[in-house]
């Protein structure tokens, strides 16, 4: 029986050696473990939403006939403008008079413009007993009045209060809308607890107070139309 020794190529011996030394392998395992732990411990963001609120005081609807007339009105809400500094998913709070904090883990659950529109519409519906309320754009729905909203300031702090300043206009509902009234109103509400949830709740109260003002203005317009005996929209041409 003949035995032979066969010389293997040099790379065969190299292939049998581990690609990484024990030290490098231990380091790699530690890095992966630390990365995994970091992913597990990364906090998830909290999401917040403005909510409808009951009126602080009942809005006067006048007599039974006045209330019935109000219930038949169609109101369009919008367009709504919001400063770009706060028109973002993250909640913004002041750091000082010239700087803002953008909260990484405290965010709005939906675009702020849509949230404000939905809450204002819900609030007005409850205050005036209206069924025909439309968010901008209302796409062919005939309306009696339009409420334009420009949020000038919306700023708050978890350890003090929230401040809301709004310029709003009431217009007739025709295609060539006529201006009836323009107002700038301000609302300041204290924050009950030092957290973001309480701060957003205070914003909801401020938006509710704003909704009270809109509801009172619409009720007054409807009452004036009733007293005059004509459609109030026909009497505002002098405001153009």
N, C-alpha and C positions, 0 to 999 in steps of 0.2 A: 504494500500500500504506500502510495507516494503522497507525502504531505508537502504542501507548498505554502510559503508565506507570501501574502499579497500586500503590497504597499498601498495604503489608502491615501487619497489626496489630503493635503494639509487642511483644506477647509472642512473636512469631516470632523477633525478634532475641534475646530472652532465652533462647529454647529452644536457639539455636545455641551459647550459651555453656556451658562445662563446669559441671557441678553442683558440682564440687570444684576448688579451686585445686591447682596442682602440689604446693604445700607440704602441704596436707591429705592429698592422695593418698599422698605419700611417708610421712607419719606413719602413715596407716592400714595401709600395706603393712608397715611396721616392726612395728606392734603385732601384726598377724596372724602375722608371722614369729616374733616372740618367743613368742606364745601357742602356736604349733605346736611350737617347740623345747621349751617347758616341758612340753607333754604327752608328747613323746617321751622326755624325760629323767626324768619322774616315776618313781621306783622302784616296782616291783611288790612286793606283800607276799610273804614266805616263809611256807609253811605247814608245821606240825609235827604229829606224831602219836606218842602213846605206843605202845610195841611190847612184845609178850610177851618174857619172858626165861626162860632155863633156871634151875632152882633152884640156889642156892649150894651146898646140900648135899642129897642125896637124902632125900625124906620117907619114913620107915619105914612100910611097908604091912603089917608083921607077916608071918605065915605065908602060905602059898599060899591057904589057905581065907580068911584075913583079906583078902588082896588081891582075891580073887573077890567077897567080900562088899562091899568098897569099890566095886568096879567096877559093882555093881548099884544103888548109891545114886543117888538123884535129888536134886540140890541146886539151890535157887533163890537167886540173888544179887540183892539189892536189897530195898527201894528204896535208892537212893544219894542223899544230900544233899551239897551243895557250897555253901560261903559265896558269897553273891552278889558279893562283891568280886572273885572270880576266875572266876565262872561267866559268862564272856563269850568272844567269839571271840579277842580280843587277849590275848596272854600278859602277865601282871602280875608285876612284880618290885618289891622294896622300894626306895624312895628313901631313907628313914630310918625311924625307929621309928614315925612317925605318918603318913607319906605313901607313896603307891604310884606307880610308873610303869606306864602302860599303853602297851605297844609298838604303834606304828601299823603297822609293817611286819613284825611277827612274830606269827603267829596260829595258833590250833589249827585243824586241818583238819576237825574235826567237833566237835559239842558235847562238852565235857569229861566230862560225866556218862556219856554213851554210850561214850566212849573208855575210861574207867576200867572200866566194866562189862565190856566186851568183852575187855580185856586180863586182868582178874582171872579171868574165866571160862576163857579160854584157858590161863592159867597153872595154875589148879587142875586142869583136865582133864589136862594133861601130868604134873602131880605125882602124881595119884592114879589115873590111868588111867580116868577117868570119861567116860561118853558122855552122861549125862543131866544137863546143866547148863543152867539157864534164867535168862534175864535178866528182871527185874521189868518188867511183870506177866506171869506165866506162863500166864494164861488157861486154867485148867482142868487143866493138867498136874499130876499128883499128885507131890508132892515129899516127901522124908524130912526134910530140914533146910532152914532158911532162914537166910541171912546178911544182916543189915541193916548198912549202912555209912553212917556220918556222917563226912565229911571235915571235921575241925575246922580244920586249917591245911594249906595247900599253898603254900609260898613258897620262892623260890630266887633266886639271883643268878648271873649268868654268870661272875663272878670269884671265887666261893667255893664254895658248896654248895647243895643243896636240902634242904628240911625238910618232912616229911609227918607229920601227927598225925591219927590216925583212931580214932574210937570205933566199935566193931562188936559186934554181938550175934549169937549163934547161937540159933535157935528151932526148935521142932518144926515139922513141915510140915502139921499139921492146919489146918483152916479157923480154928479158935480156937487159934492158935499159943501154945505155952507157952515161956517163956524158959528157956534152958539156961545161958547164960553171957554176960557182958558184959565187954569189955576195952577199954582205951585203950592203943594202941601208937604208938611214935614211930620214925621212920626218918630218918637224916641221911646223905646221900651226897655226896661231893666231886664238883665239876664238873671234868672232865679238861682242858678247854680253855675259853678265854674267849670262848664264842659260844653262841648260843641252841640250836643243834643238840646240843652237848655237854650243855647244861643239861637239855634234854628227855630225853636219853639217861639222865642221872642220875635223873630222875623215874621212868623206866621201871624202873631198878634198885630204887628205893624201893618201887614198886608190886609188883615181884617179891618183895621181902622180906615185904611184907604178905601176898601170896598164899601164901608159905611158911607163915606163921602160921595162916592159915585152913585150909590143907591139913592141917597137923599137928593142929589142933583137931578137924577132921572125922574124921581117922584115929583119934584117941584115943577119940572118941565111939563109933565103930564097934567098936573093940576092947573098950570097956567093955560094949557090948551083947552081944558074943560071950562075954565072961567070965561075965556074969550069966545068960546063957541066955534072956533075954527081950528084947523090943524096948526099947531104952533110952528111947524116947519115952514109954513107959508108966510110967517111974520118976521123971519130973521134976515131977510134980504138987506136990511139996513146995516147989518154987521159986516157985509162984504167990503 
